[in-house]
Amino acid sequence: MSNEEVIFEVGDDHVATITLNRPDKMNSFNESTAQRVAEIWQTIRDTDSIHAAVVRAAGDRAFCTGIDVSEGAWWSDWNIWNHVDPGAALGPKHHQCWKPVVAAVHGMCAGGGMYYINEADIVLCSEDATFFDPHASSGIVSALEPMGMLHRGLPIGDVLRWALMGNEERIGAHTALRLGLVTEVTKREDLWSRAHQIAANIASRRPEAIQGTVRAIWESINMMPKMALQNGMAYTHIGNPKPGERPERKKTGDVTVR
């Protein structure tokens, strides 16, 4: 692993890989980490040759345990009216990045670590993954991360239990699968390869169609059903091949895909 706190790589298969690389700090984030991740999402958004991304983390113990409490809140001296959600920059959708994102979670994912999960499109975890929220145990309001979980469609009762019970409530891998927080549980040694396999498969598809699909679905969350349908219909006109055009055919192994 590099000495960089966040490692950014792009492969020939059009997949970008973001590796959180502060294992000695449980991959917690500070101001410089948040700024670097924000820059990466903007690069992915604006680089047409990148079709999909994987978010993963180095080390054995944690995917991400939220903000680095040893450094504290870097925004505490800002004008109160200029305060923004400090973790929002960690999510791709905040940057209008509609490239599909696969998150690969191992070990602990705590508190603000959910920022990486809540705006991912597909979330996998290994059998040792555990999700919890330490805010309540520290006497701190937990609002932003659980709200993001609700947007992912998790049951409100389970989200409230997760947020209110603090360190005492741990969502294990198979419970996360049952709740829909993740869509697949793998062996630890298979996690990274499986996440990359999924991302590469998606990246082999026509990118205009994939990005239009991602955008239409995410934007529908905050729309009334009729407006969401109209918006989705517009994207089919924008992103689909024009009459008489044929989508580019790509070879993936022995299978021809469109």
C-alpha positions as a printed Julia matrix, in Angstrom:
258×3 Matrix{Float64}:
   0.0     0.0     0.0
   1.06    3.56   -0.7
   1.63    6.1     2.08
  -1.27    8.16    0.73
  -4.3     8.42    3.01
  -6.59    7.76    0.06
  -5.33    5.73   -2.91
  -6.93    6.36   -6.29
  -6.32    4.02   -9.22
  -7.95    3.49  -12.6
  -7.68    0.23  -14.53
  -7.85   -0.6   -18.22
 -11.34   -1.98  -17.58
 -12.65    1.56  -16.89
 -13.02    0.87  -13.15
 -11.7     3.37  -10.61
 -10.69    2.03   -7.2
 -10.71    4.23   -4.1
  -8.88    2.68   -1.15
  -9.19    4.33    2.26
  -5.68    3.99    3.62
  -5.53    5.07    7.25
  -5.64    1.61    8.88
  -3.82    2.84   11.97
  -6.72    5.29   12.44
  -9.42    2.72   11.59
  -9.76    4.54    8.24
 -11.48    7.42   10.01
 -11.63   10.66    8.05
 -10.28   14.13    8.8
 -10.37   17.37    6.82
  -7.66   16.34    4.37
  -9.27   12.94    3.78
 -12.66   14.52    3.07
 -11.1    17.02    0.68
  -9.2    14.29   -1.16
 -12.27   12.06   -1.5
 -14.28   15.04   -2.8
 -11.62   15.72   -5.44
 -11.68   12.05   -6.48
 -15.46   12.01   -6.97
 -15.2    15.12   -9.12
 -12.45   13.5   -11.19
 -14.53   10.34  -11.65
 -17.55   12.45  -12.62
 -15.63   14.43  -15.23
 -13.55   11.6   -16.73
 -15.54    9.85  -19.45
 -13.15    6.89  -19.59
 -14.12    5.96  -16.0
 -17.36    3.99  -16.07
 -17.65    2.63  -12.51
 -15.93    2.82   -9.13
 -15.15    0.63   -6.13
 -14.72    1.97   -2.59
 -12.78   -0.25   -0.2
 -10.47    0.1     2.81
  -7.02   -1.07    3.83
  -6.15   -2.88    7.05
  -7.73   -5.7     9.0
 -10.03   -4.07   11.54
 -12.21   -1.44    9.93
 -13.74   -0.11    6.75
 -14.28    3.3     8.35
 -15.12    4.42   11.89
 -16.3     7.92   11.01
 -14.58   11.16   11.9
 -11.11   11.02   13.45
 -11.98   12.01   17.02
  -8.31   12.59   17.86
  -8.36   15.59   15.52
 -11.94   16.64   16.18
 -14.32   18.81   14.19
 -12.37   21.02   11.77
 -15.46   23.16   11.17
 -16.02   24.17   14.82
 -14.67   27.69   14.33
 -16.73   28.4    11.21
 -19.58   30.9    11.26
 -22.6    28.91   12.41
 -24.57   30.02    9.34
 -21.87   28.59    7.08
 -21.95   25.11    8.59
 -22.61   22.28    6.16
 -22.72   18.53    6.62
 -18.99   17.68    6.81
 -19.51   14.11    5.67
 -21.62   14.9     2.62
 -18.5    15.39    0.49
 -17.65   11.71    0.99
 -20.6    10.61   -1.14
 -20.61   10.6    -4.96
 -24.18   11.83   -5.37
 -23.33   15.01   -3.44
 -20.99   15.81   -6.35
 -23.54   14.91   -9.04
 -21.44   11.87   -9.89
 -23.72    9.33  -11.56
 -21.09    6.67  -12.25
 -22.13    3.45  -10.45
 -20.32    2.81   -7.17
 -19.71   -0.54   -5.48
 -18.74   -0.42   -1.79
 -16.79   -3.32   -0.26
 -17.1    -3.3     3.54
 -15.07   -5.35    6.0
 -14.63   -5.11    9.74
 -16.16   -2.13   11.51
 -18.27    0.46    9.75
 -19.24    2.97   12.41
 -21.04    6.3    12.51
 -19.75    8.53    9.73
 -18.5     5.49    7.84
 -22.09    5.26    6.62
 -21.49    8.29    4.38
 -19.56    6.0     2.03
 -22.36    3.41    2.16
 -25.45    5.59    1.94
 -24.63    6.92   -1.54
 -23.15    3.72   -2.97
 -25.23    1.88   -5.56
 -24.26   -1.67   -4.6
 -22.89   -2.6    -1.17
 -21.11   -5.87   -0.4
 -19.65   -6.9     2.91
 -17.5    -9.7     4.24
 -18.66  -12.07    6.95
 -16.73  -10.12    9.62
 -18.46   -6.81    8.86
 -20.33   -5.04   11.65
 -22.27   -1.76   11.45
 -22.89    0.43   14.51
 -23.34    4.05   15.56
 -21.35    5.37   18.54
 -23.02    8.8    18.63
 -25.58    8.03   21.35
 -22.94    6.45   23.57
 -21.02    9.73   23.44
 -24.06   11.92   24.04
 -24.06   13.23   20.47
 -27.06   13.62   18.16
 -27.17   11.06   15.4
 -29.19   12.47   12.51
 -27.41   12.65    9.18
 -26.15    9.08    8.83
 -29.45    7.39    9.83
 -31.37    9.73    7.51
 -29.18    8.46    4.69
 -30.01    4.89    5.71
 -33.72    5.69    5.43
 -33.12    6.97    1.89
 -31.65    3.55    1.13
 -34.98    2.05    2.17
 -34.03    0.5     5.51
 -36.94    0.0     7.94
 -37.35    2.98   10.25
 -37.54    0.77   13.35
 -34.18   -0.85   12.6
 -32.6     2.52   11.82
 -33.87    3.98   15.09
 -32.61    0.98   17.04
 -29.19    1.33   15.35
 -29.01    5.07   16.13
 -30.42    5.04   19.68
 -28.57    2.08   21.18
 -25.09    3.34   20.39
 -22.22    0.92   20.8
 -24.55   -1.71   22.24
 -26.26   -2.41   18.91
 -24.2    -4.18   16.25
 -25.65   -5.09   12.87
 -23.76   -8.12   11.63
 -23.24   -9.11    8.02
 -26.23  -11.42    7.67
 -28.59   -9.04    9.46
 -27.35   -6.29    7.12
 -28.23   -8.58    4.21
 -31.71   -9.22    5.62
 -32.35   -5.49    6.11
 -31.15   -4.6     2.63
 -28.17   -2.59    3.85
 -25.98   -4.88    1.74
 -26.88   -7.09   -1.21
 -24.24   -9.78   -0.81
 -22.02  -11.3     1.91
 -18.69  -12.82    0.9
 -15.74  -14.46    2.53
 -13.19  -11.88    3.62
 -10.58  -13.06    1.13
 -13.08  -12.77   -1.74
 -14.46   -9.31   -0.93
 -12.24   -7.09   -3.06
 -12.2    -9.37   -6.09
 -15.97   -9.81   -6.01
 -16.58   -6.05   -5.72
 -14.24   -5.42   -8.65
 -15.9    -8.15  -10.69
 -19.3    -6.51  -10.27
 -17.94   -3.05  -11.09
 -16.11   -4.31  -14.18
 -19.23   -6.07  -15.42
 -21.23   -2.84  -15.13
 -18.38   -0.81  -16.65
 -18.52   -2.98  -19.78
 -22.03   -1.7   -20.53
 -22.91    1.39  -22.53
 -21.98    4.2   -20.08
 -24.69    6.62  -21.2
 -27.34    4.05  -20.36
 -25.78    3.13  -17.02
 -25.39    6.72  -15.84
 -28.92    7.61  -16.91
 -30.22    4.63  -14.96
 -28.32    5.6   -11.81
 -29.42    9.22  -12.02
 -33.07    8.46  -12.7
 -33.35    6.04   -9.78
 -31.59    8.24   -7.22
 -33.45   11.39   -8.22
 -36.77    9.56   -7.92
 -36.25    9.17   -4.15
 -37.06   12.83   -3.53
 -39.82   13.17   -6.14
 -43.52   12.52   -6.16
 -44.27    9.37   -8.18
 -45.76   11.18  -11.18
 -42.82   13.59  -11.39
 -40.35   10.7   -11.02
 -42.0     8.88  -13.94
 -41.84   11.99  -16.12
 -38.19   12.51  -15.19
 -37.35    8.89  -15.93
 -39.11    9.05  -19.3
 -37.06   12.14  -20.2
 -33.85   10.27  -19.39
 -34.82    7.42  -21.7
 -34.99    9.96  -24.53
 -31.7    11.59  -23.51
 -29.67    8.48  -22.81
 -30.99    5.86  -25.22
 -29.66    5.39  -28.78
 -31.5     7.46  -31.37
 -33.76    5.68  -33.88
 -31.63    3.87  -36.43
 -28.56    3.81  -34.18
 -27.28    0.57  -32.72
 -25.62    0.51  -29.3
 -21.95   -0.35  -29.36
 -21.29   -4.06  -28.92
 -18.52   -5.09  -26.54
 -16.92   -8.44  -25.95
 -16.62   -9.72  -22.37
 -14.91  -13.09  -22.49
 -17.07  -15.29  -24.71
 -20.2   -13.27  -24.13
 -21.29  -10.38  -26.32
 -23.01   -7.64  -24.32
 -24.7    -4.38  -25.23
